[in-house]
């Protein structure tokens, strides 16, 4: 009986610690200094795990894998025939509020079901459940994809088609570890590299070619 009581108390303590972590650490939303200019800012806190170039249905890193090439073609075809994809991994310790990389109008918000694999790899981000957000400005159209993960099974999107956003505005939240993907046309070049750490709304990740 005493052992069961100890087990019950231990479970209560662990649940309390997890709730405290979720409320204090995970759901924190610090102020960010949004830079001016035409550069795009990161949509998420985390580490850049991949930057991939695409052209039509051709992706060099997946020459012999039709599955991934097909997925990439599907998520990029409404942005450009040629461009780049950047993937950011958010660990459970990162801030998980997502921000608009640039100002503009929300053209569409599309949610699609998928797997819930750990999102430390770019491939997992392609097959997992996701929400695709297209942002259109007077100069360019880009896409931000919120990707669910093994723990992050709840994607919250705070914008809808027709909404206007400013660069750095909060557009969503993904619970626990997850991934954010940015798709841009070739008129935009990334100013970061694989392995870089970035902060949402604050760190510049790309610039529009003049």
N, C-alpha and C positions, 0 to 999 in steps of 0.2 A: 504493500500500500504506500509506504514512504517513497519507494523507488518510483512509483507511478506519479506521485506528487512532484518529485524532483524533475521528472521528465516533462510534466505539464508546465512547471515553472520555467524550465529551460526553453521550451517551445515559445512561451509567452515572451521571454526575454529576447529571443532571436527575432520574433515577429516585430517586437517593439523597436529593436535596432534597425531592422529593415525599413520599417515605416519612417523612422527618424532619418535614415539615409535618403529615402525617396523624397521626403518633404524638404530636408535641409540642403542636401547635396545635389540630388538629381534634378529637382524642380527649381533650382536657383536660376535667376534670370538677371545677370549683372548688366549694368548700363554699358553701352559700347559707344566709342567715338567713331562716327561714320565719316569716312573721308570724302571730300568733294572731288569732282572730276568725272570723266567718262569711264574710268576703270571699274571693273566688276569686283565686288567683294565676295568673300566666301559665304555660302549659305549655311555653313555648319562649323562647329568646333570639331577638331579632330586631326587625323593624319591622312595625308593624301596617299592612297594605296595604288592608284593607277591613273595614267593619262594615255588615252588611246585615240588615234586618228582613224577616221572612216571616210570612205568615198563610195557613194551608192551602196552596194551590198558587199563591198570589199573591205575587210578588216585584217590587216597584216598578221596580227597575233593569233588569228583563228582561221588560217588558210584551209585546214582540213577538218574543221568542225562546223558543219552547217547549222547546228542548233544555235550556237552562240552568235554566229553571223546573222542568222535570221532574227534573233531577238534584238540585236543591235540595229538592224535595218528597221525593225518595227518601231523602236523608240526614237530613232533619229529622223525618219522619213518626213515627219511633219515640221522639222526644223530646217534642215538643209540637206543637199545631196553630198556635201563635203564639209567636214568640220572635225571637232574633237569632243571627247568625253572625259570628264574628270570625276574620280570617285573618292569620297572622303569617308573614312571609318571613324565613327564616334564610339568611344569606349563608355562603359557605365559611369566613369568619372567625369566625362566631358559635359558641358552645357548642351542640352538637347533641344533648345528652341532653334528653329530654322528661320533665316532671314532672307529677304529678297536681295539677290546679287546686284540688281539695278532697278531704277525706277521705271514704271510703265503701267500697262493695263493687263490684268489677268485675262488671257484669251480663253483658256480652258483649264479644267481640273478633272482628271480622270483617274479613278481608283480601279486597280485590277488585282485579283487574287493570285496567290502563288505560294511558294514554300516559305519556311521559317528557318532557313539555315543560318549558322553563324556568319556574320557579315564582315569578317576580316579580309575577305578576298573580293575582287571585282566581280568574279563569276557568280558569287552568291547574290550580289546585288542585282544581277540580271534576272535571276529566276525567282527571287523572293516576292512576296506581296508588296505592292508599291502604289504610290499616288504620284501622278505626273502633272506638274504645274507649268503651263506655258505663259511666259511674260513677254509682252510686246511693247517696244518703245518706237519712237519715230525713226530710229536708226537700225534696230536689229531685233530679232526674235530669239529667245533662249528658252531652255527647259530646265526646271529643277525637279528632281525625282526624290521623294521621301521613300526610303526602303525599310521595311520591317526586318527584324532579325530573330535570332533564337529566343531572346528574352523580350525584344521589342515587338510585341504582337498588337500594338495599338498605335495607329497613325492618326494624328489630329491635324487637320488642315483648316486654317482660320480664314482663308480667302475663297472667293467664288468668282466665276466668270463675270467680267464687267467691273470688278473692283479696281481702283487705282492704288498703286503702292509706290512708296519712295524707296530709294536704295537704303537697305539696312532695316526696313520694317519687318517685324515679326510676321511670318506667314504660316507657321505651324509648329508642331511639337511631336517628337517620336519618343515613346517611353523606353528607357533603358538602352543598352547597346544597339546601335543601328548604323545606317549608312545614308549619305546624301550624294546624289549624282548631278552634275551640271553638264548640259549638252549645248554647245555653241557652234555657229557656222564658222567657216574658215576666215571670215573677216575679223574674227576675234582670236588673239593669240594669248596663251597662258603665260603668266610671268612667274609661275611656281613650278616645282618639279616633284616627282615621286619621292615620298619620305618626309616632305615638309609638314610642319605643324601649322595649323591655321585657326583663326578665331572668326566666328560668324559676325558679319556686318562690319568688321574692323580691318581685317587683313585683305589687301588687294590680291586677286588671283589671276586677273586677265585684263587686257586692254583692247579696245576697238581700234583696228588698223585705220590710219588716216588715208 
